[in-house]
């Protein structure tokens, strides 16, 4: 509920204000005592974390499993390194190859490698710093800070980049499935390099459109930092047919290409 310009959340049971801040709308965010913020998401901490370590950073809290956190952090780091190295080799091989020997498949592989390379960069520049940032805060600070970031430009840009990687990877797989289908259905109509370049251009434009779709409708979509993924993700609350239509439109941009890929693989 709202009292003046101050937001008081119903699930808080105490009245003592421990930390305050304001979101982008100027509304004050109030964090009260005895609220469980971390036990619903944080697989590295126990249910008692918010009471035992209310004012202690999560990376120093005795009720959190620090070895699990560092193992997870290390695995993400190694995955990012592997992604960068492997896809850099693919891109370097295609670039060094003479243009006269490059095929349409080389262009498609190179474009897909760029998508995967961006995924590795995203892990290094976003996921890993977010993991470290999250664990340096107390649960109450995390509650306030993440709500300050909700629906900001940082959140919107982060969500768009994340969705771009997902949609571009999916559309690359769709195009590869189509090329395979076309090679079987029309064997005398080979895929030329020029045609592949046009298809890849359209693919990236469509992927960008799908990724930026939530940003077109900020009144319907909201952009939050989610603790369990350490990334910003979009969300939409459906209260009317208009919001339902926006959610269905975004759903179709992701599901229809996937269904098309499955159908082409089957037939």
Secondary structure, 3 states (H helix, E strand, C coil): CEECCEECCCCCCCCCEEEEEECCCCCEEEEECCCCCCCCCCCCECCCHHHHCCCCCHHHCCCECHHHHHHHHHHHHHHHHHHHHHHHHHHHHHHHCCHHHCCHHHHHHHHHHHHHHHHHHHHHHHHHHHHHHHHCCCHHHHHHHHHHHCCCHHHHHHHHHHHHHHHHHHHHHHHHHHHHHHHHHCCCCCCCHHHHHHHHHHHHHHHHHHHHHHHHCCCCEEEEEECCCCEEEEEECCCCHHHHHHHHHHHHHHHHHHHHHHHHHHC
